[in-house]
Amino acid sequence: MPADPTNDRLMAEVHYYDPYDFALQTSSGYKTGWGEIPGYNDRSTWGQESWVNTAFGYMKTTFVDKGIPVILGEYGAIYRSSLTDGILTNHIESLNYYLNYLTSKAMKNGMCPFTGIMDQQKTTDLPCLTGLTEHYCEKMPSPQ
C-alpha cells in the first residue's frame, strides 16, 4: 500500500470473478454451476466455497484488520439465459447461491460489496437477483 498522506483516507478495492469458467467464460467448456449443491456436478474443480473463504479472509487480515476499508467493487457471473429446461433451473439456483455466498462472506470479512450481473442474451429478466438486494443492502452500516 502506498503511504497515506492524509490519515484515514486510504482504502482498497478488489474484484472477484472466480472460477473463470463459471463466472466469465463464454467459449465452449464453461461451467453452469457453482458450489456444493447436491446432485449438480457441472462445476469447476477449484474456486468453490473454501477458496472464497481463503481469498476473502486474506482481504480481512491484510487490510480490514489494519483499519483499511475494502470495497469488493465488482463480482458476479454470467447469467446464461440461453440454457434450457433443467439446466437453466440448476444454473439459476447455482448463480443465486454464488451471489449470496460471496455477498455474505464479503460482509462477514468487513468488505463492502457491489455486484455486477452479466446476461449473455442481454435480457432484463435476472431471477438470480431475487432477494439479494433486499436481504443484504439493508444490513450495510451507515457511513459515519
C-alpha positions in Angstrom: 0.0 0.0 0.0 1.2 3.5 -0.7 1.8 5.9 2.2 -1.3 7.7 3.2 -0.5 11.5 3.3 -4.0 12.2 4.8 -4.9 10.0 7.8 -7.7 7.5 7.3 -8.3 8.2 3.6 -6.7 5.2 2.1 -8.9 2.2 1.0 -8.5 -0.9 -1.2 -10.7 -2.2 -4.0 -10.7 -5.8 -5.2 -12.7 -7.6 -7.9 -13.8 -11.2 -7.8 -14.6 -13.5 -10.8 -13.5 -16.9 -9.7 -13.7 -19.5 -11.0 -13.4 -18.1 -14.5 -15.1 -20.9 -16.3 -18.2 -20.3 -14.3 -18.1 -16.5 -13.9 -16.9 -15.1 -17.2 -16.0 -17.8 -19.8 -18.2 -17.6 -22.9 -16.4 -20.1 -25.1 -17.2 -23.8 -25.1 -16.3 -25.7 -21.9 -17.8 -23.1 -19.5 -19.5 -24.4 -16.3 -23.1 -23.8 -15.5 -22.9 -24.5 -11.8 -21.0 -23.4 -8.7 -20.9 -24.6 -5.1 -21.9 -27.7 -3.2 -25.4 -28.1 -4.5 -26.5 -31.7 -4.1 -27.0 -33.6 -7.4 -25.5 -30.8 -9.6 -22.0 -31.5 -10.8 -21.3 -29.2 -13.7 -18.8 -27.1 -11.7 -15.1 -26.3 -11.6 -12.7 -28.3 -9.6 -11.5 -25.1 -7.8 -12.8 -21.7 -6.9 -15.6 -23.1 -4.7 -16.6 -22.1 -1.1 -13.3 -22.9 0.5 -11.4 -20.7 -2.0 -13.8 -17.8 -1.3 -13.2 -18.2 2.4 -9.4 -18.1 1.9 -9.4 -15.2 -0.5 -11.8 -13.0 1.5 -10.1 -14.0 4.8 -6.9 -12.7 3.2 -8.5 -9.3 2.4 -9.7 -9.1 6.0 -6.3 -9.8 7.6 -4.3 -7.8 5.1 -6.5 -4.7 5.0 -9.6 -4.6 7.2 -7.9 -5.7 10.4 -5.4 -3.0 9.9 -8.1 -0.3 9.5 -8.0 -0.1 5.7 -11.6 -0.4 4.3 -12.1 -2.8 1.3 -14.6 -2.4 -1.4 -15.5 -5.6 -3.3 -16.0 -3.3 -6.4 -17.0 -6.0 -8.9 -18.1 -9.6 -8.6 -20.6 -11.8 -10.2 -21.1 -14.3 -13.0 -22.8 -14.5 -16.4 -26.5 -15.3 -16.3 -26.7 -17.9 -19.1 -30.2 -17.2 -20.2 -29.7 -19.3 -23.4 -29.7 -22.5 -21.3 -32.9 -24.5 -21.3 -35.1 -26.6 -19.1 -33.5 -28.2 -16.0 -30.0 -26.9 -16.9 -31.3 -23.3 -16.7 -33.1 -24.0 -13.5 -30.0 -25.5 -11.9 -27.9 -22.6 -13.3 -30.2 -20.0 -11.7 -30.1 -21.9 -8.4 -26.3 -22.1 -8.6 -25.9 -18.4 -9.6 -28.2 -17.3 -6.8 -26.2 -19.4 -4.3 -22.9 -18.0 -5.7 -24.0 -14.4 -5.4 -25.5 -14.8 -1.9 -22.4 -16.8 -0.7 -20.0 -14.1 -2.0 -22.1 -11.3 -0.6 -22.4 -12.9 2.8 -18.7 -13.7 3.0 -17.6 -10.3 1.8 -19.7 -8.7 4.6 -18.5 -11.1 7.3 -15.0 -10.2 6.3 -15.6 -6.5 6.6 -15.8 -5.7 2.9 -18.5 -3.5 1.2 -19.8 -5.5 -1.9 -21.0 -4.2 -5.2 -22.2 -6.9 -7.6 -22.5 -7.0 -11.3 -24.5 -9.5 -13.3 -23.9 -10.1 -17.0 -26.6 -11.7 -19.2 -25.3 -13.5 -22.3 -28.6 -12.8 -24.1 -28.9 -9.1 -22.9 -32.4 -9.7 -21.4 -33.7 -7.9 -18.5 -35.1 -10.8 -16.5 -32.5 -11.8 -13.9 -34.2 -14.1 -11.5 -30.9 -14.7 -9.7 -31.1 -11.3 -8.1 -34.3 -12.1 -6.3 -33.9 -11.1 -2.7 -30.2 -10.4 -2.9 -30.5 -6.6 -2.7 -33.2 -6.6 -0.1 -31.5 -9.1 2.1 -28.0 -7.7 2.2 -28.3 -4.0 1.5 -30.4 -3.3 4.5 -27.6 -4.7 6.7 -24.9 -2.4 5.4 -23.8 0.0 8.2 -24.5 3.7 7.7 -21.5 5.9 6.9 -20.3 7.9 9.9 
